[in-house]
Amino acid sequence: MYKMKAIYVWLTMMLMMTALAACGGNNGEQPGTAAEGSDQPASESPASAPAKDPVTLTFLIPNTDDVTPYNEIFKAFEEKTGNKVEVQALPGGDYDNMLKTRFSTGDFPDVFLMQPGTKQYVKLRADETLYEWSGEAGVWDNVIDSIVEFQKNADGKAYGVPFGKTGMMGVFYNKDVFAKVGVEPPANYADLIEIAKKVKAAGITPFYEGVKDGWPTQVFYLTGWVSQVDQEIGDEGVRKLDKNELKLSEIAALKDLFVKSKELKELGLFQKNTLSGTFDELQNEMGEGKVAMAFMLDGILPQLEKKFGKDFVRDKIGFFPFPSATDTGTAMITPPNQLMVPSKAKNLEAAKELVKFMISSESVNMFYASHPGIPIFKGATSELYPVQQTVQQYIDSGKSKVNVQNRLTASFLDLGKTLQSFHISGDVDAAIKEMDTNYVKDGNSKRLEGF
Amino acid sequence: MERKKYPLFFSFPAIIVFLLFFITPTVIGIYYSFTDWNINADEIKFIGLDNYRELFNEPRLKKAFTNTLIFAAAVTVLQNVTGIALALILNEKLKLRNLLRMIFFMPYVIAPLVIGYIFRAIYHPEHGIVNRIFDSVGLDSMMQDWLNDPRFALFTIIVTDIWRVAGFSMVVYLAGLQFIPKDLTECASIDGASYWTRFKHVVFPLLAPAFTVNVLLAMIGSMKVFEIVMVLTEGGPGYTTEVFYTYIRNTFSSGEMGYATAINMLLFVLVTLVGVPVLMAMKKREVEM
């Protein structure tokens, strides 16, 4: 009995010591960082020499983005300034909401990556929360003029600094499969369907749709928009949509996109289990030649490169836009992401210094070396993949259009969910009505004029 | 014998904590459900019943409401049936009885999120163990996409949750069984009562307090289901497994705080409307020993 008591006492003491050890420690600082002077602006130290009192900056990024090039840039930044950067990758699907929640609780990151467009300024109430860059020296000199304009809102203010590359969405295809079946990229939409039928007859899945993930299903509609909806409503129609003077359900060409998607399903041109389709499986199936085509964004390229190598992406992957009824269609491009700094960031000066470092030619070239893409910086060099060269040709010939989501202030809220339901029910009218309702709801929630 | 009465102020610390951390947020929540509180707006305005009017015209909420009721009813019934069965079996003198009790209770102490991730792998249409078993015994036709097929998704979540919580019911029933005097069941046995008759007329009536606790906890818990749905299907595919809390989460995260609070209030009323009559009905049939 005495022995047992002694054991209990020892156990209790050990537990208490463990708890105390866990409570103590680094006063909330990151391991290996200096605790003192952490709110000292880093810019007071010369950028070329490490700061005397280095700080740790927080950088938020969606986990759907590859952090490799960012880590390389941040390593170089640390070597140059002594300041560390802690990368926090948040879930892509909840990124905006988690960011807004952190803003509303005053838990500001130092720098964060955001999707393109001035609509983000509205979403984040930029005039109250974000640092304004339009008059900042050393930021805009190397940015391509059209991108500079795109960054500014109606008042000429820019709350984000563009970073990355011009993105693209459309149809990515496996060239080996096309060669095996003996088909070429389509001349129009009817041609696309014929190609898909031939692929199916050869025992290969024509299209892969990642319905389970939700977001991949949107690409069909967004790429289809620039090739056929924009032709019907024009820029004026988009302006009316932006002011809620036009309803999505009134656009015949949009309804036609839903009809076309339903037709693909009814013709059996998607993979067998569309509802369990994921982005990850798409990469595997396309890489292995089991799938011929996918409506997708260029985010698939680094993933394919990781799994199948650079040569595969360069030699075996092709691209064409969503074809229209009469021609090869319009290439859909997405403006670059943007770097934003909260005006109440804990290390505001160091954060600004980081942004400037990230857009320096040294960093930009470092980024393009691991993420080749159509550059947005003057004098930047990037080895383009053939699929990106295809898009560049469309841009050069004036056959490209920016993603409608980047031209509208309100968003197509929960479109992925709407399209999942549409895949189950096949009810075109219900789907377009829901898309319309959610769009208005988002405009209303953002307190936009006209909603 | 007169019971000793303690001074009233002994309860003050508990009352203060209760007022501060439960009553105050609840009252504030009720107020916010009548406002247009939105993360994108500068000011919060009182809008009366507008949020509630909007609620009743929302088809997605109707789906969430139906799914929540189906889930709650199925889980409450099956969790208790399984719990009683396990408790009766593990109340017998079996070898490894304590080990088995621990094994059946263990899922309850694992976080629902972890269980969700494990079961996502188990239900995987191609590599999951469920379909692999069907395949290996030649039952190919039984192989399904358990979580992504709208016909099976809700059913699959229900089964997973029952696996998770049945052990808890078992423990409560086991505790109840320990309080039933052995001489009562032995008398019934001597009188020639079968096992089923003994259970129906002796054991089950005396298990009534445990039954009340289990049914009530299961019902309230399952009406507030969230994590297991979130991690297994996120309310999908589409809205086929949407429940109250996945809808509330979605609304909260789109910044509509006032509206989301109104949905929460609706759920609060619903739980009360279902819970109180059930509690009263079951209290009536409890037997004093």
Interface residues (C-beta under 8 A of the other chain):
Chain A: D94 N97 K100 T101 S104 V122 K123 R125 V211 K212 G214 N273 L275 S276 L413 D414 K417 Q420 S421 F422 H423 I424 S425 D442 S445 K446 R447
Chain B: N38 I39 N40 A41 P125 D145 L147 N148 D149 P150 G235 G236 P237 G238 Y239 T240 N250 S253 S254 G255 E256
